[in-house]
Amino acid sequence: MAGFHVMADARGLHVQPTVRRITNADLLDALRLGVDDFWAKPSHYVFLCLIYPIVGLILTQWSSGSNAIQLVYPLISGFALVGPFAAIGLYEISRRRELGMSTSWRHALDVRRSPALPAIAVIGIMLLALFLLWLYTAQAIYTGLFGDQPPASIGAFIRDVLTTSKGWTLVLLGNAAGFVFAVVVLATTVIAFPLLLDRDVGAVSAIETSARAVMANPLQMALWGLIVAVLLVVGSIPLFAGLAVVMPILGHATWHLYRRMVEPERAQQIRRPM
């Protein structure tokens, strides 16, 4: 590591990788390659990603056992906000497989030796802050509609949500707020972590490049966000067990999506010193 650097690269420069326009076919191809990476050694990846369903169950148990039933859904849906950071080991596996290197699951931990680790950590902290802000927002919406008292039971909470005007307002406002958080995360990190693993460009450039890639491909990125949301819901239904398959596939697919959206390093442009 050439010194501790976060905002810019090791030379103190802010680079602007060139982004490409992609098509819906590129999205499908990225998913196909993600499945290929997963099936190359599925037992390793499922073992690695058991953490996702386990964490989901722990979050649900904690919220339902601490008079926080109203936070079960925000916790489950909000877990996707930190998904880009949680899947960073999967990006590393896909990167190594692309280079013809060993892809044992242990290599997912090689991220800790990346020269871009400080920048990766900073963006990870940003996602954690957004996750906590989302939980605060969800609780504030609930409190504004139902007051400070937690639901008496799961049954009572479900009944209030489905059969009262306050419940429907909670659903509408909560999902609208969640949509805003999801768009912010998608726009700022859709390719940030793969980019940092591939090139030590600094946190600012990684976030900026993700935003430029989304602006250059708004329809495709909206479709990608929808695909991710649907697959996460499907994976969460059977007690989160499906996430052990869905998460690695999405993680690997995100690496291949990055490859399609960003030009190789030789095409990057140096903009200014920082």
PyRosetta script that sets phi, psi and omega in degrees:
from pyrosetta import init, pose_from_sequence

init()
pose = pose_from_sequence("MAGFHVMADARGLHVQPTVRRITNADLLDALRLGVDDFWAKPSHYVFLCLIYPIVGLILTQWSSGSNAIQLVYPLISGFALVGPFAAIGLYEISRRRELGMSTSWRHALDVRRSPALPAIAVIGIMLLALFLLWLYTAQAIYTGLFGDQPPASIGAFIRDVLTTSKGWTLVLLGNAAGFVFAVVVLATTVIAFPLLLDRDVGAVSAIETSARAVMANPLQMALWGLIVAVLLVVGSIPLFAGLAVVMPILGHATWHLYRRMVEPERAQQIRRPM")
pose.set_psi(1, 123.8)
pose.set_omega(1, -178.7)
pose.set_phi(2, -83.0)
pose.set_psi(2, 69.1)
pose.set_omega(2, -178.6)
pose.set_phi(3, 80.7)
pose.set_psi(3, 165.9)
pose.set_omega(3, -179.6)
pose.set_phi(4, -84.2)
pose.set_psi(4, 114.2)
pose.set_omega(4, -178.5)
pose.set_phi(5, -137.1)
pose.set_psi(5, 140.4)
pose.set_omega(5, -175.1)
pose.set_phi(6, -127.0)
pose.set_psi(6, -58.0)
pose.set_omega(6, -171.0)
pose.set_phi(7, -75.1)
pose.set_psi(7, -35.7)
pose.set_omega(7, 179.9)
pose.set_phi(8, -119.3)
pose.set_psi(8, -176.9)
pose.set_omega(8, 179.6)
pose.set_phi(9, -80.9)
pose.set_psi(9, -174.3)
pose.set_omega(9, -174.9)
pose.set_phi(10, -64.1)
pose.set_psi(10, -20.9)
pose.set_omega(10, 179.2)
pose.set_phi(11, -91.4)
pose.set_psi(11, -0.7)
pose.set_omega(11, -177.1)
pose.set_phi(12, 78.4)
pose.set_psi(12, 19.7)
pose.set_omega(12, -177.7)
pose.set_phi(13, -106.5)
pose.set_psi(13, 149.4)
pose.set_omega(13, 175.8)
pose.set_phi(14, -102.9)
pose.set_psi(14, 114.1)
pose.set_omega(14, -176.6)
pose.set_phi(15, -102.5)
pose.set_psi(15, 156.2)
pose.set_omega(15, 179.5)
pose.set_phi(16, -124.8)
pose.set_psi(16, 87.2)
pose.set_omega(16, 176.1)
pose.set_phi(17, -57.5)
pose.set_psi(17, 142.7)
pose.set_omega(17, -178.7)
pose.set_phi(18, -79.4)
pose.set_psi(18, 128.6)
pose.set_omega(18, -179.7)
pose.set_phi(19, -97.4)
pose.set_psi(19, 153.4)
pose.set_omega(19, -179.7)
pose.set_phi(20, -111.8)
pose.set_psi(20, 158.7)
pose.set_omega(20, 168.0)
pose.set_phi(21, -86.9)
pose.set_psi(21, 137.8)
pose.set_omega(21, -179.0)
pose.set_phi(22, -121.8)
pose.set_psi(22, 172.9)
pose.set_omega(22, 179.2)
pose.set_phi(23, -119.8)
pose.set_psi(23, 172.2)
pose.set_omega(23, 175.9)
pose.set_phi(24, -61.5)
pose.set_psi(24, -30.5)
pose.set_omega(24, 177.8)
pose.set_phi(25, -63.3)
pose.set_psi(25, -33.4)
pose.set_omega(25, 177.4)
pose.set_phi(26, -65.6)
pose.set_psi(26, -37.1)
pose.set_omega(26, 177.4)
pose.set_phi(27, -62.8)
pose.set_psi(27, -46.4)
pose.set_omega(27, -179.7)
pose.set_phi(28, -65.2)
pose.set_psi(28, -37.4)
pose.set_omega(28, 179.3)
pose.set_phi(29, -67.7)
pose.set_psi(29, -37.9)
pose.set_omega(29, 177.0)
pose.set_phi(30, -62.9)
pose.set_psi(30, -40.5)
pose.set_omega(30, 176.8)
pose.set_phi(31, -64.7)
pose.set_psi(31, -41.3)
pose.set_omega(31, 179.4)
pose.set_phi(32, -61.6)
pose.set_psi(32, -44.5)
pose.set_omega(32, 179.4)
pose.set_phi(33, -68.1)
pose.set_psi(33, -32.1)
pose.set_omega(33, 175.3)
pose.set_phi(34, -63.0)
pose.set_psi(34, -41.3)
pose.set_omega(34, 176.2)
pose.set_phi(35, -64.6)
pose.set_psi(35, -40.3)
pose.set_omega(35, 178.3)
pose.set_phi(36, -60.6)
pose.set_psi(36, -44.1)
pose.set_omega(36, 178.8)
pose.set_phi(37, -62.5)
pose.set_psi(37, -40.6)
pose.set_omega(37, -179.9)
pose.set_phi(38, -63.5)
pose.set_psi(38, -46.3)
pose.set_omega(38, -176.0)
pose.set_phi(39, -74.4)
pose.set_psi(39, -13.1)
pose.set_omega(39, 177.8)
pose.set_phi(40, -59.1)
pose.set_psi(40, -42.0)
pose.set_omega(40, 175.6)
pose.set_phi(41, -149.0)
pose.set_psi(41, 70.3)
pose.set_omega(41, -172.7)
pose.set_phi(42, -62.6)
pose.set_psi(42, -33.7)
pose.set_omega(42, -178.2)
pose.set_phi(43, -63.4)
pose.set_psi(43, -37.5)
pose.set_omega(43, 178.6)
pose.set_phi(44, -65.9)
pose.set_psi(44, -43.1)
pose.set_omega(44, -176.0)
pose.set_phi(45, -71.8)
pose.set_psi(45, -38.7)
pose.set_omega(45, 177.4)
pose.set_phi(46, -63.0)
pose.set_psi(46, -41.7)
pose.set_omega(46, 178.1)
pose.set_phi(47, -60.4)
pose.set_psi(47, -46.4)
pose.set_omega(47, -179.6)
pose.set_phi(48, -61.0)
pose.set_psi(48, -39.3)
pose.set_omega(48, -172.3)
pose.set_phi(49, -94.9)
pose.set_psi(49, 7.6)
pose.set_omega(49, 172.8)
pose.set_phi(50, -61.5)
pose.set_psi(50, -20.2)
pose.set_omega(50, 178.8)
pose.set_phi(51, -58.7)
pose.set_psi(51, -32.2)
pose.set_omega(51, -176.2)
pose.set_phi(52, -67.9)
pose.set_psi(52, -52.3)
pose.set_omega(52, 176.5)
pose.set_phi(53, -65.1)
pose.set_psi(53, -33.5)
pose.set_omega(53, 179.0)
pose.set_phi(54, -63.9)
pose.set_psi(54, -46.6)
pose.set_omega(54, 178.4)
pose.set_phi(55, -62.3)
pose.set_psi(55, -39.9)
pose.set_omega(55, 178.6)
pose.set_phi(56, -60.1)
pose.set_psi(56, -44.2)
pose.set_omega(56, 179.2)
pose.set_phi(57, -66.2)
pose.set_psi(57, -39.5)
pose.set_omega(57, 178.9)
pose.set_phi(58, -63.2)
pose.set_psi(58, -43.7)
pose.set_omega(58, 179.2)
pose.set_phi(59, -61.9)
pose.set_psi(59, -42.1)
pose.set_omega(59, 179.4)
pose.set_phi(60, -65.4)
pose.set_psi(60, -44.3)
pose.set_omega(60, -179.6)
pose.set_phi(61, -63.3)
pose.set_psi(61, -41.5)
pose.set_omega(61, -179.6)
pose.set_phi(62, -63.4)
pose.set_psi(62, -46.8)
pose.set_omega(62, -176.2)
pose.set_phi(63, -69.2)
pose.set_psi(63, -37.3)
pose.set_omega(63, -179.0)
pose.set_phi(64, -77.1)
pose.set_psi(64, -20.3)
pose.set_omega(64, -178.8)
pose.set_phi(65, -98.7)
pose.set_psi(65, 3.6)
pose.set_omega(65, -177.8)
pose.set_phi(66, -128.5)
pose.set_psi(66, 33.6)
pose.set_omega(66, 179.7)
pose.set_phi(67, 54.7)
pose.set_psi(67, 39.7)
pose.set_omega(67, 178.9)
pose.set_phi(68, -130.7)
pose.set_psi(68, 42.0)
pose.set_omega(68, -178.4)
pose.set_phi(69, -58.8)
pose.set_psi(69, -33.3)
pose.set_omega(69, -178.1)
pose.set_phi(70, -65.8)
pose.set_psi(70, -12.9)
pose.set_omega(70, -179.4)
pose.set_phi(71, -98.6)
pose.set_psi(71, 0.2)
pose.set_omega(71, -179.1)
pose.set_phi(72, -59.6)
pose.set_psi(72, -52.5)
pose.set_omega(72, -179.0)
pose.set_phi(73, -64.4)
pose.set_psi(73, -45.9)
pose.set_omega(73, 176.8)
pose.set_phi(74, -59.6)
pose.set_psi(74, -36.0)
pose.set_omega(74, 178.4)
pose.set_phi(75, -65.7)
pose.set_psi(75, -45.5)
pose.set_omega(75, -178.1)
pose.set_phi(76, -65.4)
pose.set_psi(76, -49.6)
pose.set_omega(76, -179.0)
pose.set_phi(77, -69.7)
pose.set_psi(77, -36.0)
pose.set_omega(77, -178.9)
pose.set_phi(78, -71.0)
pose.set_psi(78, -20.2)
pose.set_omega(78, 177.8)
pose.set_phi(79, -60.3)
pose.set_psi(79, -28.0)
pose.set_omega(79, 178.0)
pose.set_phi(80, -67.1)
pose.set_psi(80, -20.9)
pose.set_omega(80, 179.9)
pose.set_phi(81, -67.3)
pose.set_psi(81, -31.1)
pose.set_omega(81, 178.5)
pose.set_phi(82, -97.8)
pose.set_psi(82, 3.1)
pose.set_omega(82, -180.0)
pose.set_phi(83, -55.8)
pose.set_psi(83, -43.2)
pose.set_omega(83, -179.8)
pose.set_phi(84, -57.2)
pose.set_psi(84, -36.5)
pose.set_omega(84, 177.9)
pose.set_phi(85, -76.8)
pose.set_psi(85, -39.7)
pose.set_omega(85, -178.6)
pose.set_phi(86, -64.7)
pose.set_psi(86, -24.4)
pose.set_omega(86, -177.2)
pose.set_phi(87, -93.8)
pose.set_psi(87, 11.8)
pose.set_omega(87, -172.6)
pose.set_phi(88, -64.4)
pose.set_psi(88, -32.3)
pose.set_omega(88, 176.8)
pose.set_phi(89, -64.4)
pose.set_psi(89, -30.7)
pose.set_omega(89, 178.4)
pose.set_phi(90, -70.9)
pose.set_psi(90, -36.7)
pose.set_omega(90, 175.3)
pose.set_phi(91, -60.6)
pose.set_psi(91, -40.0)
pose.set_omega(91, -179.6)
pose.set_phi(92, -64.5)
pose.set_psi(92, -39.8)
pose.set_omega(92, 178.3)
pose.set_phi(93, -62.2)
pose.set_psi(93, -45.3)
pose.set_omega(93, 179.3)
pose.set_phi(94, -64.4)
pose.set_psi(94, -38.2)
pose.set_omega(94, 178.5)
pose.set_phi(95, -62.2)
pose.set_psi(95, -44.5)
pose.set_omega(95, -179.4)
pose.set_phi(96, -67.3)
pose.set_psi(96, -39.8)
pose.set_omega(96, 179.0)
pose.set_phi(97, -64.0)
pose.set_psi(97, -38.8)
pose.set_omega(97, 178.3)
pose.set_phi(98, -61.4)
pose.set_psi(98, -34.6)
pose.set_omega(98, -178.7)
pose.set_phi(99, -87.6)
pose.set_psi(99, 0.4)
pose.set_omega(99, -179.9)
pose.set_phi(100, 76.8)
pose.set_psi(100, 21.0)
pose.set_omega(100, -178.7)
pose.set_phi(101, -93.4)
pose.set_psi(101, 170.9)
pose.set_omega(101, 177.9)
pose.set_phi(102, -61.2)
pose.set_psi(102, 139.1)
pose.set_omega(102, -177.7)
pose.set_phi(103, -123.0)
pose.set_psi(103, 34.8)
pose.set_omega(103, 172.4)
pose.set_phi(104, -59.2)
pose.set_psi(104, 148.0)
pose.set_omega(104, -177.5)
pose.set_phi(105, -59.0)
pose.set_psi(105, -23.8)
pose.set_omega(105, 179.4)
pose.set_phi(106, -63.0)
pose.set_psi(106, -26.3)
pose.set_omega(106, -178.7)
pose.set_phi(107, -71.1)
pose.set_psi(107, -12.2)
pose.set_omega(107, 174.7)
pose.set_phi(108, -62.7)
pose.set_psi(108, -24.1)
pose.set_omega(108, 179.8)
pose.set_phi(109, -83.8)
pose.set_psi(109, -5.5)
pose.set_omega(109, 179.9)
pose.set_phi(110, -65.5)
pose.set_psi(110, -12.4)
pose.set_omega(110, 178.5)
pose.set_phi(111, -56.8)
pose.set_psi(111, -30.3)
pose.set_omega(111, -177.0)
pose.set_phi(112, -64.2)
pose.set_psi(112, -16.2)
pose.set_omega(112, 178.5)
pose.set_phi(113, -100.9)
pose.set_psi(113, 6.1)
pose.set_omega(113, -179.9)
pose.set_phi(114, -68.3)
pose.set_psi(114, 136.6)
pose.set_omega(114, 175.9)
pose.set_phi(115, -63.9)
pose.set_psi(115, -18.1)
pose.set_omega(115, 179.3)
pose.set_phi(116, -91.9)
pose.set_psi(116, 11.4)
pose.set_omega(116, -175.6)
pose.set_phi(117, -55.5)
pose.set_psi(117, -42.9)
pose.set_omega(117, 178.0)
pose.set_phi(118, -58.7)
pose.set_psi(118, -42.5)
pose.set_omega(118, 179.2)
pose.set_phi(119, -66.6)
pose.set_psi(119, -39.7)
pose.set_omega(119, 177.4)
pose.set_phi(120, -60.6)
pose.set_psi(120, -42.8)
pose.set_omega(120, -179.7)
pose.set_phi(121, -64.6)
pose.set_psi(121, -39.5)
pose.set_omega(121, -179.3)
pose.set_phi(122, -63.2)
pose.set_psi(122, -45.1)
pose.set_omega(122, 179.8)
pose.set_phi(123, -69.1)
pose.set_psi(123, -34.5)
pose.set_omega(123, 175.1)
pose.set_phi(124, -61.4)
pose.set_psi(124, -42.3)
pose.set_omega(124, 177.2)
pose.set_phi(125, -63.6)
pose.set_psi(125, -38.2)
pose.set_omega(125, 176.9)
pose.set_phi(126, -60.4)
pose.set_psi(126, -42.5)
pose.set_omega(126, 179.1)
pose.set_phi(127, -66.3)
pose.set_psi(127, -39.3)
pose.set_omega(127, 177.7)
pose.set_phi(128, -62.5)
pose.set_psi(128, -41.0)
pose.set_omega(128, 177.9)
pose.set_phi(129, -62.6)
pose.set_psi(129, -40.4)
pose.set_omega(129, 177.4)
pose.set_phi(130, -65.4)
pose.set_psi(130, -38.1)
pose.set_omega(130, 177.3)
pose.set_phi(131, -61.5)
pose.set_psi(131, -46.7)
pose.set_omega(131, 179.6)
pose.set_phi(132, -66.2)
pose.set_psi(132, -37.8)
pose.set_omega(132, 177.4)
pose.set_phi(133, -65.3)
pose.set_psi(133, -37.0)
pose.set_omega(133, 176.9)
pose.set_phi(134, -63.1)
pose.set_psi(134, -43.5)
pose.set_omega(134, 178.5)
pose.set_phi(135, -63.3)
pose.set_psi(135, -41.0)
pose.set_omega(135, 177.7)
pose.set_phi(136, -62.8)
pose.set_psi(136, -42.4)
pose.set_omega(136, 179.3)
pose.set_phi(137, -63.9)
pose.set_psi(137, -43.7)
pose.set_omega(137, 179.5)
pose.set_phi(138, -62.5)
pose.set_psi(138, -42.6)
pose.set_omega(138, 178.9)
pose.set_phi(139, -65.6)
pose.set_psi(139, -38.7)
pose.set_omega(139, 179.9)
pose.set_phi(140, -64.7)
pose.set_psi(140, -39.2)
pose.set_omega(140, 178.1)
pose.set_phi(141, -64.2)
pose.set_psi(141, -44.2)
pose.set_omega(141, 179.0)
pose.set_phi(142, -62.4)
pose.set_psi(142, -46.2)
pose.set_omega(142, -178.5)
pose.set_phi(143, -63.2)
pose.set_psi(143, -39.0)
pose.set_omega(143, 179.4)
pose.set_phi(144, -63.7)
pose.set_psi(144, -27.6)
pose.set_omega(144, -178.0)
pose.set_phi(145, -96.2)
pose.set_psi(145, -39.8)
pose.set_omega(145, -172.3)
pose.set_phi(146, -114.1)
pose.set_psi(146, -3.4)
pose.set_omega(146, -179.5)
pose.set_phi(147, 87.3)
pose.set_psi(147, -173.7)
pose.set_omega(147, -174.0)
pose.set_phi(148, -79.7)
pose.set_psi(148, -17.0)
pose.set_omega(148, -176.2)
pose.set_phi(149, -74.4)
pose.set_psi(149, 129.0)
pose.set_omega(149, 177.2)
pose.set_phi(150, -71.0)
pose.set_psi(150, 162.1)
pose.set_omega(150, 178.2)
pose.set_phi(151, -59.1)
pose.set_psi(151, 144.9)
pose.set_omega(151, -179.0)
pose.set_phi(152, -68.5)
pose.set_psi(152, -32.9)
pose.set_omega(152, -179.7)
pose.set_phi(153, -162.1)
pose.set_psi(153, 169.6)
pose.set_omega(153, 177.4)
pose.set_phi(154, -62.7)
pose.set_psi(154, -42.5)
pose.set_omega(154, 180.0)
pose.set_phi(155, -61.9)
pose.set_psi(155, -43.9)
pose.set_omega(155, -179.9)
pose.set_phi(156, -64.9)
pose.set_psi(156, -38.9)
pose.set_omega(156, 180.0)
pose.set_phi(157, -65.4)
pose.set_psi(157, -45.5)
pose.set_omega(157, 179.0)
pose.set_phi(158, -61.5)
pose.set_psi(158, -41.4)
pose.set_omega(158, 179.6)
pose.set_phi(159, -63.5)
pose.set_psi(159, -43.4)
pose.set_omega(159, 179.2)
pose.set_phi(160, -63.8)
pose.set_psi(160, -38.6)
pose.set_omega(160, -178.0)
pose.set_phi(161, -68.9)
pose.set_psi(161, -39.7)
pose.set_omega(161, -172.5)
pose.set_phi(162, -90.0)
pose.set_psi(162, -18.6)
pose.set_omega(162, -171.4)
pose.set_phi(163, -121.7)
pose.set_psi(163, 3.0)
pose.set_omega(163, -179.3)
pose.set_phi(164, -123.9)
pose.set_psi(164, 157.5)
pose.set_omega(164, 178.2)
pose.set_phi(165, -66.0)
pose.set_psi(165, -36.1)
pose.set_omega(165, 176.6)
pose.set_phi(166, -62.9)
pose.set_psi(166, -38.6)
pose.set_omega(166, 179.3)
pose.set_phi(167, -63.1)
pose.set_psi(167, -45.2)
pose.set_omega(167, 179.4)
pose.set_phi(168, -66.8)
pose.set_psi(168, -34.9)
pose.set_omega(168, 175.1)
pose.set_phi(169, -64.1)
pose.set_psi(169, -39.9)
pose.set_omega(169, 176.8)
pose.set_phi(170, -60.2)
pose.set_psi(170, -43.4)
pose.set_omega(170, 179.7)
pose.set_phi(171, -62.5)
pose.set_psi(171, -46.9)
pose.set_omega(171, -177.0)
pose.set_phi(172, -66.2)
pose.set_psi(172, -49.8)
pose.set_omega(172, -178.1)
pose.set_phi(173, -67.3)
pose.set_psi(173, -40.6)
pose.set_omega(173, -179.2)
pose.set_phi(174, -63.5)
pose.set_psi(174, -45.0)
pose.set_omega(174, -179.9)
pose.set_phi(175, -69.9)
pose.set_psi(175, -33.9)
pose.set_omega(175, 176.9)
pose.set_phi(176, -64.6)
pose.set_psi(176, -44.0)
pose.set_omega(176, 178.0)
pose.set_phi(177, -64.7)
pose.set_psi(177, -42.2)
pose.set_omega(177, 178.5)
pose.set_phi(178, -62.0)
pose.set_psi(178, -36.6)
pose.set_omega(178, 178.3)
pose.set_phi(179, -62.3)
pose.set_psi(179, -41.0)
pose.set_omega(179, 179.4)
pose.set_phi(180, -62.5)
pose.set_psi(180, -45.9)
pose.set_omega(180, 179.2)
pose.set_phi(181, -62.0)
pose.set_psi(181, -41.7)
pose.set_omega(181, -178.7)
pose.set_phi(182, -63.7)
pose.set_psi(182, -40.0)
pose.set_omega(182, 179.6)
pose.set_phi(183, -65.3)
pose.set_psi(183, -41.1)
pose.set_omega(183, 179.4)
pose.set_phi(184, -61.7)
pose.set_psi(184, -45.6)
pose.set_omega(184, -179.7)
pose.set_phi(185, -65.4)
pose.set_psi(185, -43.7)
pose.set_omega(185, 179.1)
pose.set_phi(186, -60.3)
pose.set_psi(186, -44.8)
pose.set_omega(186, -175.5)
pose.set_phi(187, -68.0)
pose.set_psi(187, -32.5)
pose.set_omega(187, -173.5)
pose.set_phi(188, -97.5)
pose.set_psi(188, -17.4)
pose.set_omega(188, -173.1)
pose.set_phi(189, -135.3)
pose.set_psi(189, 8.0)
pose.set_omega(189, -174.2)
pose.set_phi(190, -56.4)
pose.set_psi(190, -35.7)
pose.set_omega(190, 177.5)
pose.set_phi(191, -127.9)
pose.set_psi(191, 12.0)
pose.set_omega(191, -174.6)
pose.set_phi(192, -63.1)
pose.set_psi(192, -48.5)
pose.set_omega(192, -176.4)
pose.set_phi(193, -70.6)
pose.set_psi(193, -43.4)
pose.set_omega(193, 173.8)
pose.set_phi(194, -58.3)
pose.set_psi(194, -39.0)
pose.set_omega(194, 178.8)
pose.set_phi(195, -62.1)
pose.set_psi(195, -42.9)
pose.set_omega(195, -179.4)
pose.set_phi(196, -67.7)
pose.set_psi(196, -33.2)
pose.set_omega(196, 176.4)
pose.set_phi(197, -70.1)
pose.set_psi(197, -33.9)
pose.set_omega(197, -177.7)
pose.set_phi(198, -80.7)
pose.set_psi(198, -38.8)
pose.set_omega(198, -177.9)
pose.set_phi(199, -143.6)
pose.set_psi(199, 136.2)
pose.set_omega(199, 179.3)
pose.set_phi(200, -83.8)
pose.set_psi(200, 80.1)
pose.set_omega(200, -173.5)
pose.set_phi(201, -98.9)
pose.set_psi(201, -9.8)
pose.set_omega(201, -177.4)
pose.set_phi(202, 95.2)
pose.set_psi(202, 155.8)
pose.set_omega(202, -174.5)
pose.set_phi(203, -64.5)
pose.set_psi(203, -41.8)
pose.set_omega(203, -177.2)
pose.set_phi(204, -61.9)
pose.set_psi(204, -46.7)
pose.set_omega(204, -179.1)
pose.set_phi(205, -65.5)
pose.set_psi(205, -38.1)
pose.set_omega(205, -179.6)
pose.set_phi(206, -63.4)
pose.set_psi(206, -45.0)
pose.set_omega(206, 179.3)
pose.set_phi(207, -67.3)
pose.set_psi(207, -44.4)
pose.set_omega(207, -179.4)
pose.set_phi(208, -62.5)
pose.set_psi(208, -41.1)
pose.set_omega(208, -179.7)
pose.set_phi(209, -65.6)
pose.set_psi(209, -40.1)
pose.set_omega(209, 176.0)
pose.set_phi(210, -60.0)
pose.set_psi(210, -44.3)
pose.set_omega(210, -179.6)
pose.set_phi(211, -64.0)
pose.set_psi(211, -41.2)
pose.set_omega(211, 179.2)
pose.set_phi(212, -67.1)
pose.set_psi(212, -36.0)
pose.set_omega(212, 178.3)
pose.set_phi(213, -65.7)
pose.set_psi(213, -38.9)
pose.set_omega(213, 177.9)
pose.set_phi(214, -67.5)
pose.set_psi(214, -43.0)
pose.set_omega(214, -179.9)
pose.set_phi(215, -65.9)
pose.set_psi(215, -30.6)
pose.set_omega(215, 179.0)
pose.set_phi(216, -77.6)
pose.set_psi(216, -19.9)
pose.set_omega(216, -176.6)
pose.set_phi(217, -136.4)
pose.set_psi(217, 58.9)
pose.set_omega(217, -173.3)
pose.set_phi(218, -62.2)
pose.set_psi(218, -43.1)
pose.set_omega(218, -178.3)
pose.set_phi(219, -68.9)
pose.set_psi(219, -42.6)
pose.set_omega(219, -179.9)
pose.set_phi(220, -65.8)
pose.set_psi(220, -38.2)
pose.set_omega(220, 179.7)
pose.set_phi(221, -71.7)
pose.set_psi(221, -33.1)
pose.set_omega(221, 174.2)
pose.set_phi(222, -64.3)
pose.set_psi(222, -42.1)
pose.set_omega(222, 177.8)
pose.set_phi(223, -65.3)
pose.set_psi(223, -40.7)
pose.set_omega(223, 178.5)
pose.set_phi(224, -62.1)
pose.set_psi(224, -44.2)
pose.set_omega(224, 177.3)
pose.set_phi(225, -60.2)
pose.set_psi(225, -39.0)
pose.set_omega(225, 177.9)
pose.set_phi(226, -65.7)
pose.set_psi(226, -42.5)
pose.set_omega(226, 178.9)
pose.set_phi(227, -60.7)
pose.set_psi(227, -45.6)
pose.set_omega(227, 179.5)
pose.set_phi(228, -61.4)
pose.set_psi(228, -45.6)
pose.set_omega(228, -178.5)
pose.set_phi(229, -62.0)
pose.set_psi(229, -45.3)
pose.set_omega(229, -179.1)
pose.set_phi(230, -63.4)
pose.set_psi(230, -45.0)
pose.set_omega(230, -179.0)
pose.set_phi(231, -65.5)
pose.set_psi(231, -36.9)
pose.set_omega(231, 178.2)
pose.set_phi(232, -67.0)
pose.set_psi(232, -38.7)
pose.set_omega(232, 177.0)
pose.set_phi(233, -64.3)
pose.set_psi(233, -46.5)
pose.set_omega(233, 179.1)
pose.set_phi(234, -59.9)
pose.set_psi(234, -42.8)
pose.set_omega(234, -179.7)
pose.set_phi(235, -69.4)
pose.set_psi(235, -23.0)
pose.set_omega(235, -177.3)
pose.set_phi(236, -86.9)
pose.set_psi(236, -19.8)
pose.set_omega(236, -173.2)
pose.set_phi(237, -61.6)
pose.set_psi(237, -49.2)
pose.set_omega(237, -178.8)
pose.set_phi(238, -82.3)
pose.set_psi(238, 67.1)
pose.set_omega(238, 179.4)
pose.set_phi(239, 55.1)
pose.set_psi(239, 35.8)
pose.set_omega(239, 176.6)
pose.set_phi(240, 69.6)
pose.set_psi(240, 1.0)
pose.set_omega(240, -176.1)
pose.set_phi(241, -63.3)
pose.set_psi(241, -33.7)
pose.set_omega(241, -178.8)
pose.set_phi(242, -65.1)
pose.set_psi(242, -18.1)
pose.set_omega(242, 178.8)
pose.set_phi(243, -65.3)
pose.set_psi(243, -23.8)
pose.set_omega(243, 178.7)
pose.set_phi(244, -65.5)
pose.set_psi(244, -18.9)
pose.set_omega(244, 175.8)
pose.set_phi(245, -105.1)
pose.set_psi(245, -43.5)
pose.set_omega(245, -176.1)
pose.set_phi(246, -63.7)
pose.set_psi(246, -46.0)
pose.set_omega(246, -176.0)
pose.set_phi(247, -61.7)
pose.set_psi(247, -47.5)
pose.set_omega(247, 178.4)
pose.set_phi(248, -64.7)
pose.set_psi(248, -36.4)
pose.set_omega(248, 178.4)
pose.set_phi(249, -63.1)
pose.set_psi(249, -45.6)
pose.set_omega(249, 178.7)
pose.set_phi(250, -65.2)
pose.set_psi(250, -37.8)
pose.set_omega(250, 178.8)
pose.set_phi(251, -62.9)
pose.set_psi(251, -48.0)
pose.set_omega(251, 178.4)
pose.set_phi(252, -64.4)
pose.set_psi(252, -40.9)
pose.set_omega(252, -179.5)
pose.set_phi(253, -63.1)
pose.set_psi(253, -34.7)
pose.set_omega(253, 179.6)
pose.set_phi(254, -64.0)
pose.set_psi(254, -37.0)
pose.set_omega(254, 176.1)
pose.set_phi(255, -60.8)
pose.set_psi(255, -45.6)
pose.set_omega(255, -178.8)
pose.set_phi(256, -70.2)
pose.set_psi(256, -30.5)
pose.set_omega(256, 174.5)
pose.set_phi(257, -64.5)
pose.set_psi(257, -42.1)
pose.set_omega(257, 176.4)
pose.set_phi(258, -57.4)
pose.set_psi(258, -43.2)
pose.set_omega(258, -179.0)
pose.set_phi(259, -61.2)
pose.set_psi(259, -31.6)
pose.set_omega(259, -179.7)
pose.set_phi(260, -83.2)
pose.set_psi(260, -23.4)
pose.set_omega(260, -173.9)
pose.set_phi(261, -95.8)
pose.set_psi(261, -16.8)
pose.set_omega(261, -175.7)
pose.set_phi(262, -125.3)
pose.set_psi(262, 132.8)
pose.set_omega(262, 177.5)
pose.set_phi(263, -65.1)
pose.set_psi(263, 154.2)
pose.set_omega(263, 175.5)
pose.set_phi(264, -57.3)
pose.set_psi(264, 164.1)
pose.set_omega(264, -171.0)
pose.set_phi(265, -58.6)
pose.set_psi(265, -32.4)
pose.set_omega(265, -177.8)
pose.set_phi(266, -62.2)
pose.set_psi(266, -18.4)
pose.set_omega(266, -177.6)
pose.set_phi(267, -92.5)
pose.set_psi(267, -1.7)
pose.set_omega(267, -176.2)
pose.set_phi(268, -71.1)
pose.set_psi(268, 156.0)
pose.set_omega(268, -179.8)
pose.set_phi(269, -119.9)
pose.set_psi(269, 134.0)
pose.set_omega(269, 176.1)
pose.set_phi(270, -86.6)
pose.set_psi(270, 126.9)
pose.set_omega(270, -174.0)
pose.set_phi(271, -97.0)
pose.set_psi(271, -52.9)
pose.set_omega(271, -175.5)
pose.set_phi(272, -162.7)
pose.set_psi(272, 156.3)
pose.set_omega(272, 172.9)
pose.set_phi(273, -76.4)
pose.set_psi(273, 152.7)
pose.set_omega(273, 179.2)
pose.set_phi(274, -122.3)
pose.dump_pdb("model.pdb")
